[in-house]
Amino acid sequence: MKKIIAIIAALLCFALLPISTACSPTDASKTQFKLSTESPWKTDTGYEKITYSYQKVNKTSGKAEVVGIMTVQFESSQDICTLTTDLTATVVATQKTDRIHSKVIMKGSGLVPQYSYKKVEIAKPDDLTDYVDYSYEYEMDYANKTSWGKIGGEEKSPIEIPGNIGTDVFDNEQFYWLIRSATNVTNEGNTGTFGLISPADSYFQGSYCKFTMQYENKENTTLTIESMKNKFGVFGEDGLIPCHRVSAQINGGGKGPGTELYYSASPFTVNGAEQGDKVLVRISRPEYNVNTFEYLYDHVYTITDYSVSK
């Protein structure tokens, strides 16, 4: 039961599904994961904020069963970047709201994580019979090789921090942004792999948990986001925006589609100046039944605002 709840919580917290289809690259020259020397979230102000609407859509009915708002903020100073993510997600039927807050401090060059913190607050049901609190909180101090974590308020044993952090392995909360910063997220067929430590899964299972992630550039496409018409120099009068489309999943066998990521093909413009590049404008992530592998939901995050001012 704990493993199932851990996976569900991880899904809500932007982790990757452990069920997916592996990519099959054939050109070795297109398969290298390498980070840009200049971060795509670099702006004139050293700050970037992206706001998204969130919907958990029932695959059968097409109705949104959970709705919310996610914000992602980058703050850069010298060679340090702080990534802060907040999500509120409300169940339509019960009006119960879950809240997630995470922060990763990383080096601007190489995006080597120095520190990671996450807190997940899962709303209590009205009926507390057999209720178990699976809210969790953890801190990973990568620089000092220390950690702590709690599940349902109960402190857990520290998790091992590997020595290859920032070389072969990064923090789970960096996932979408590592791909955004990859140099080869431009042309169809390009792929890359990197490792992610999952602190949440590590604490739930009681031992170090790492996934090897793989992404593949699909054919570039155009999205329509009507609420963004004529904004930021990249959305047309009908809300169209050209995008790099990337499919990402755990490297290995499995079933079902991966997470679809859509990055802007051109930098956003604010007050006449180009700012963030390859801005992530939409995420579409499938959710499966962990026992039957039935495709149940799509978690969809769509950009609603962009800012370089606090």
Secondary structure, DSSP 8 states (H G I E B T S, - for coil): -HHHHHHHHHHHTT---S---------GGG----B-SS-TT--TTSEEEEEEEEEEEETTT--EEEEEEEEEEEEEETTEEEEEEEEEEEETTT--EEEEEEEEEEETTTT-EEEEEEEEE----S--TT-----EEEEEETTTTEEEEEETTEEE------TTBTTTEEEGGGHHHHHHHBTTTTSTT-EEEEEEE-HHHHHHHTS--EEEEEEEE---EEEE-GGGTT-TTTS-TTSEEEEEEEEEEESS---S--EEEEEESS--EETTEE--SS-EEEEEEEEE-TTT--EEEEEEEEEEEEES--
